[in-house]
Amino acid sequence: MIDTSTPAEAISSSGTAGKTQTYRGPFFIMTSLFFMWGFMTVWNDILIPRFKQAFTLNYFEAMLVQFAFAGGYFIGALLYYLISSTAGDPIAKLGYKNSIVVSLLIAAVGSALFLPAAGAISYPLFLLAIFIVGLGFSLLQIAANPYVTILGPERTASSRLNLAQGFNSIGTTCHVS
């Protein structure tokens, strides 16, 4: 049976409720992850002029980069909804940490596709890679947001989530044009 209890529930059920346990390490990792995922998201803006020049694209064709990424987000959310409404919540089955790892692996596969796309000089393959990165980030967001909220007391859950998401925003402003 898979343990679906939250870290806070695990403490109280393990008999160590008298001990104060902090989740600073996992929260630091998650906040760093939020920053990195924000940082990677804005690389699309940097890719557009490079792709436009390298593939001699018109404006519409160049904007397919944003469409592919946003499409990955949309399809990821839609697939998650359809799966969770028909077969049960995947996060409840896998757990938060495993769901985050799977999401990162999906994004990594998309990132790895940049190598063959560059070797083949294939704009459609680049778009597929960007779509897969967006899909992974969508699933990452679905798993990471609730995980951050359970990394401590319920009364401060929204503060933790706001702080982590703030680092996501900082990551989006720390790019080089």
C-alpha positions in Angstrom: 0.0 0.0 0.0 1.3 3.5 -0.9 1.6 6.0 1.9 -0.5 9.0 1.0 -0.2 10.7 4.3 1.2 14.2 4.5 4.4 14.8 6.3 2.4 16.4 9.1 0.2 13.4 9.4 3.2 11.1 9.3 4.6 12.9 12.4 1.5 12.6 14.4 0.9 8.9 13.5 4.5 8.0 14.2 4.3 9.0 17.8 6.8 11.8 17.5 4.3 14.6 17.7 6.0 16.0 20.7 9.2 16.6 18.7 9.2 19.6 16.4 10.1 18.6 12.9 10.9 21.1 10.3 10.8 20.7 6.6 13.3 23.4 5.8 15.4 21.1 3.6 12.5 19.9 1.3 11.1 23.4 1.3 14.5 24.9 0.2 14.7 22.3 -2.6 11.2 23.0 -3.7 11.8 26.8 -3.7 15.0 26.3 -5.7 13.0 24.1 -8.1 10.3 26.9 -8.5 13.2 29.4 -9.3 14.8 27.1 -11.9 11.5 26.3 -13.5 10.7 30.0 -13.8 14.2 30.6 -15.2 13.7 27.9 -17.8 10.3 29.2 -18.8 11.6 32.5 -20.2 14.2 30.8 -22.4 11.4 30.6 -24.9 11.5 34.3 -25.3 15.2 34.1 -26.1 14.8 31.2 -28.5 12.2 33.0 -30.7 14.6 35.5 -32.4 17.3 32.8 -32.7 14.9 30.4 -34.4 13.4 33.2 -36.5 16.9 33.9 -37.9 18.2 30.3 -38.2 15.1 29.0 -39.9 14.0 32.2 -41.7 10.6 32.2 -40.0 7.8 34.7 -40.3 6.3 36.1 -37.2 3.5 33.5 -37.0 5.9 30.6 -37.4 8.2 32.1 -34.8 5.4 32.4 -32.3 4.7 28.7 -32.5 7.4 28.4 -29.8 5.1 30.1 -27.3 2.1 28.1 -28.7 4.0 24.8 -28.3 5.0 25.6 -24.7 1.6 26.8 -23.7 0.0 23.9 -25.5 2.1 21.5 -23.4 0.8 23.2 -20.3 -2.8 23.0 -21.5 -2.5 19.3 -22.7 -0.7 18.4 -19.4 -3.5 19.9 -17.3 -6.2 18.4 -19.5 -4.6 14.9 -19.4 -4.2 15.1 -15.7 -7.9 16.1 -15.3 -9.1 13.3 -17.6 -6.9 10.7 -15.9 -7.8 11.8 -12.3 -11.5 11.9 -13.1 -11.6 8.5 -14.7 -8.8 6.4 -13.1 -8.2 8.3 -9.8 -5.7 10.9 -8.8 -2.2 10.0 -10.1 -0.5 12.0 -7.3 -2.4 10.1 -4.7 -1.1 6.9 -6.3 2.5 8.0 -6.9 2.9 10.4 -4.0 4.1 14.0 -4.3 7.8 13.3 -4.5 7.5 10.6 -7.2 5.1 12.8 -9.1 7.6 15.6 -9.0 10.4 13.3 -10.2 8.3 12.0 -13.1 7.4 15.6 -14.1 11.1 16.6 -14.1 11.9 13.5 -16.1 9.4 14.5 -18.7 10.8 18.0 -18.9 14.3 16.5 -19.1 13.2 14.3 -22.1 12.0 17.5 -23.8 15.2 19.3 -23.1 17.3 16.3 -24.3 15.4 16.4 -27.6 17.1 19.7 -28.3 20.3 17.8 -29.3 18.8 15.8 -32.1 16.7 18.8 -33.2 19.9 20.8 -33.5 21.7 18.0 -35.3 18.8 17.6 -37.8 18.3 21.3 -38.0 14.6 20.7 -37.5 12.2 23.4 -36.4 9.3 20.9 -35.9 11.5 18.8 -33.7 12.4 21.8 -31.6 8.7 22.6 -31.3 8.0 19.0 -30.1 10.8 19.4 -27.6 9.4 22.6 -26.3 5.9 21.1 -26.1 7.3 18.2 -24.0 9.1 20.6 -21.6 5.8 22.5 -21.2 4.0 19.2 -20.5 6.5 18.3 -17.9 6.3 21.8 -16.3 2.5 21.6 -16.2 2.6 18.3 -14.4 5.4 19.6 -12.1 3.2 22.5 -11.1 0.2 20.2 -10.4 2.4 18.2 -8.0 4.7 20.9 -6.6 2.1 23.4 -5.4 0.2 21.1 -3.1 3.4 19.5 -1.9 4.8 22.9 -0.7 1.6 23.5 1.2 2.0 20.3 3.3 5.6 21.0 4.2 4.7 22.5 7.6 1.8 23.8 9.6 -1.5 24.2 7.8 -1.8 27.8 9.1 1.3 28.9 7.1 0.6 26.8 4.0 -0.4 29.8 1.8 2.6 31.7 3.0 4.9 28.9 2.0 3.3 28.6 -1.4 3.4 32.3 -2.0 7.1 32.4 -1.1 8.0 29.5 -3.4 6.0 31.0 -6.2 7.7 34.3 -5.6 11.0 32.6 -6.4 9.4 31.3 -9.6 8.8 34.9 -10.5 12.3 35.9 -9.6 13.6 33.1 -11.9 11.6 34.6 -14.8 13.3 38.0 -14.3 16.8 36.6 -14.2 17.4 35.8 -17.8 19.8 37.2 -20.4 18.3 38.6 -23.6 
